[in-house]
Amino acid sequence: MDASGPELTRLLDGLAAAADPSRLRLLAVCAQGEWTVSELVQVMGQSQPRISRHLKILAEAGLLDRFREGSWVFYRRAQEGEGARLARSICRQLPMDDGTLVLDRRRLEVVREARRRAAEAWFDHRAQAWDEEHELNAAQSKAIDAALLGLFAGVSTPSLLDIGTGTGRVLQLLASRIGYGLGVDVAQDMLKIARANLDRREARNCQVRHGDMYQLPLPDASFAAVTFHQVLHFADDPFAALSEARRVLAPDGRIIVVDLARHEREELRQDRQHRRLGFSDGEMTNWLSELGLAMEAPVRVPGKDLTVVLWSARLADAQVLPFPSSSRAEALA
């Protein structure tokens, strides 16, 4: 008679779910971000029904999270609970130099690069009119600017990094409240507009440069504050971007995310290249807390159709410890 308790049963179920070469590969891939079934089909080179069946087994065992946003369904390695702990442990045991896993990572980079190129082309095509084309109305945009200024009021901020700076809007807004500002963006045409805007505003303490938010060309612990302004809903891997921001954050520094609250405006995927339909407070809190930051009270700015939230979190001195490499595999392990 099997006298296994519920905890042991769950462990055995999880191990059984992972005990398949294809499912181990999927677990490794889903540790690198959030992926749709069609993207996983491209990486794995297997049929969609087969991939869907494997994903169902992993999700039912608690090793993967499955979540729907509009018409899209994403899979990622589980973030919380016993299944998440088991998934992390399994991933740590995987031989990362295995030829099959190496090939999967190469295919994954092809998928990731295709995402980025589509987004960059879209941004470059619209750089001149970006600020005017924004989906938020003028009154709401002004309220968001005021709220962001409020977060920097009376606070000494010697250095600010604005990730995904676009036309340099945040740097222009905060130039008088910071010692030095740097904006990074992958869209070259956006940077041209940002430089012109900063020059026009005579914001001589700010500059921009080309850079990837997943691999910032910056040393560890180098900025007192990091901002993401309407950026993360375009990101294919928001947690990896936040992890890299955490790496460059100095002691007692802050990360401020200005982005859309969760919504159901499905058309923004096609019309505006949105990757995510906003974020919930719980999702953002979990990510930032996992990175060792203490959350402050979020600020909500409602609009006619969309609500924008300013999430702010601070890195305590005690949390400034050696942080893993900014590579996705290590940041998410």
Sequence and secondary structure as in RCSB ss.txt:
>XXXX:A:sequence
MDASGPELTRLLDGLAAAADPSRLRLLAVCAQGEWTVSELVQVMGQSQPRISRHLKILAEAGLLDRFREGSWVFY
RRAQEGEGARLARSICRQLPMDDGTLVLDRRRLEVVREARRRAAEAWFDHRAQAWDEEHELNAAQSKAIDAALLG
LFAGVSTPSLLDIGTGTGRVLQLLASRIGYGLGVDVAQDMLKIARANLDRREARNCQVRHGDMYQLPLPDASFAA
VTFHQVLHFADDPFAALSEARRVLAPDGRIIVVDLARHEREELRQDRQHRRLGFSDGEMTNWLSELGLAMEAPVR
VPGKDLTVVLWSARLADAQVLPFPSSSRAEALA
>XXXX:A:secstr
     HHHHHHHHHHHHH SHHHHHHHHHHTTS B HHHHHHHHTS HHHHHHHHHHHHHTTSEEEEEETTEEEE
EE  SHHHHHHHHHHHHHS TT HHHHHHHHHHHHHHHHHHHHHHHHHHHTSTTHHHH SS HHHHHHHHHHHHH
HHTT   SEEEEET TTTHHHHHHGGG SEEEEEES HHHHHHHHHHHHHTT TTEEEEE BTTB SS TT EEE
EEEES GGG S HHHHHHHHHHTEEEEEEEEEEEEBS   THHHHHH  SSS B HHHHHHHHHHTTEEE   EE
EE SS EEEEEEEEE GGG      SSHHHHT 
